[in-house]
Amino acid sequence: MPKRASDAKIPETSSQRGLALRIFATAIASGVLALVCAAAVGIVLGPFSTGGRFNPYWLVFFWTVFFVGGAMYACRNWFATKPENIYLIIVLAATFAFSFSISVRAIGWDTGVHYRNMMCFASLAGEVDVTASDDEMMAASPLEYAGDTELIELNERTDDLDVRDDAPVRSFGAPKTPMWYVTGAEYIPYALVERISNFLHVPFTCVLVMLNMTGALFYSLVTYFGMKKLRWGKMPYAVIALLPTSVFLASTLGYSYWLFSLLLYGFASLVGMLQGKQTADAVALAKMLVALLVGMLPRVVYFPLLFLCLLIPTQRFATRSLALVYRVTLVGSAMVAFGVWLVPKLVAGTLGGDLRGGDEVDASKQLVYVLTHPLEFASTLGGFLSPPLRMEGGAADVEGVNMVSGYLSAEASPGLFTNYGYLPRAHWAFTAIIWALLIITTLTNKPRTEGYGPLPGVVSLVLCAGILVMIVTAMYLDFTPVGLPEVHGVQRRYVIPLLYPLLAFVGPRVLGLDGRLRQKGTAVYNAVVLGGMAAVLFTSWWYSALVTLV
C-alpha cells in the first residue's frame, strides 16, 4: 500500500518536536546550574559592588555559557547539515548576554551621541523633550566609568534613573535636514522600541537593555539569513560575524549593528549567486542591492564595494535586459552614494572640520596642505598603514590613543578583533586564535573544483585598499591638526566591514576541503570553528568585562 504524503511528514515533525524539547530541557538545566554557580561565587567572594551577594550579570553569563554548550550538543547533527542554525544559537545568546551586561555602564563609543540621535528619530523632527534620565544618558562619558573603582557609584546612579520623575526638564530642536534622517536610518528600530517602552511606562534601565537587545536581535537575524545564502565558505563568514568586536558593537547603542549585518548579508548574497548555477532573478538582485545600499547609509565611505556586484556574469541573468538594468542601477547608485559622501566633506571643509579633533583642526587648511605637499602626505599615509608587525603610538588596551603608524600591523590586531570599547583589552591569546581560524577557514572552507578565478580577489583587494585610503584621508582632513605627520581618530573597527568582501574571494583552491570531507568530517570541522569562536567570545568577555563586577 503506498504511503500518503501526510505519513511522510510524521517522522520529520516528531524529530523537530523532540529537538525542541531537548533545547527546552537544556535551557532549564542551564538555569539550575547557573543559579548554583552564582550562589557559590557569591559565598566565596562575598558582597559585590552590584549590591549583596547575588550578581545578576554573572548569573546571566553562567546561564548563557551552559545553554550554548548544551544546545550545541543537543543539536550536534546541525554541524554538518545546518551550521547556520548553530551560528544563530551562539550569536543570539552572546549578543543578548552582552546587551544585559553592558547596561550597567556606558562603555561603547559615543553612547551619549547615539542616544541623542535616537531621541531625535523618536520625536519625528519636532521638539525633543528630555527627562532627567535622558539627560543623564546623553551626557554619558565612557571614560568616566572605565575602571572598576567607580562601579559602586555608577550602579547607584543607574538605579536612580528608574526612580526619577519622567517629566521633561528641557527640550531641544531635532535636526531639520532631510538627509540626516536618511543616513540615520539605523536609529529607526531604536526609536520604535523607545516610543513603545515609554507608552508602556517601562523602567528606564530596562529600556536601555531593550535598546541594546534591539540591535542584537537585528544583527543576529540578518547575519543568519546571510549565512544561509552560501553554498560553501560559511565558516569564514561565521568567524567574521562572531568577532568579539562585532558582537560587542552589535550589542551597544550605535550604527555598527546595522552597517555590519546588512553588508554581511549583501555580500553573502553576491557570493551565493557566484557559487550557484541558478539564474539571478530580479527579486534576488533587488534584495542584495537594497541591503548593501541601506546598510551603507551610516557610513557611505564603503560605497566602492558596490562595484564588486558587477562581477556577476551576463549569462547568470534571466535576460540581457535585466543585466543591463541591473548594471545601470548599480553604477547610478554608486555615483549617488559617492555624492552623498563627498558633498558633506566639501561643506565641512568650509566650516573648519570636526571640533573633537581640537582647536588646531581646520579641514580647509589641511586640504591646501595636502594639495601643496603631496609627497609629505603620501609619506604620512603610507607610514600610518604600512608597518606589518609593530605599531608606534597608541596602546594595546586603549582604543582612544592615536597611533602614529602600524594601523594594519599584527600588534594592532587586538584592537580590531577583541575590542570591548573602553574596557580592558582581552588577552592576546584570543586574537591569536581568531587569526588561526580566519586563515584556516579562508584557505580550506571551499571546494577544489569550484572557484571564481583571480579577478574577484584582485578587484576586492583594490577596492578595500582604496576605501582605507579614503577613510584615512577623511580623518586627516577632518580630525588632524594641520600639517601634522600623523593621522588622528582612525579607529581599528573601521576595517571590519572590509573583511568578508576581501576574504570571500582570496586564497588558493588547492587546499580546499569542501567536497572531500565526509559528513562526519564536516561536522567536526564546523564544530571546531563555531565552538572555538563561542569559547573566544565568552572567555574574552569574562576576561575583559565581568571580572570587574565584583
Secondary structure, DSSP 8 states (H G I E B T S, - for coil): ----HHHHHHHHHHHHHHHHHHHHHHHHHHHHHHHHHHHHHHHHH---TTSTT--HHHHHHHHHHHHHHHHHHHTTTHHHH-HHHHHHHHHHHHHHHHHHHHTTS--STTHHHHHHHHHHHHTTTSEEEE-HHHHHHHT--GGGG-SGGGHHHHHHHHHHHHHS--S-SEEEE----HHHHHHTGGGHHHHHHHHHHHHTT--HHHHHHHHHHHHHHHHHHHHHHHHHT-SS-HHHHHHHHT-HHHHHHHTSSSSHHHHHHHHHHHHHHHHHHHH--S-B-HHHHHHHHHHHHHHTTT-GGGGGGGGGGGGS-GGGBSSHHHHHHHHHHHHHHHHHHHHHHHHHHHHHHHHTS-GGG-TT--HHHHHHHHHH-HHHHHHHHHHHH--SS--EES-SS-TTS-EEE-TTSTTTTHHHHS--TTS----HHHHHHHHHHHHHHHHHSSBSS----HHHHHHHHHHHHHHHHHHHHHHHHHHS-TT-SS--S--GGGGHHHHHHHHTT-S-STT--BTTS-HHHHHHHHHHHHHHHHHHHHHHHHHHTGGG--
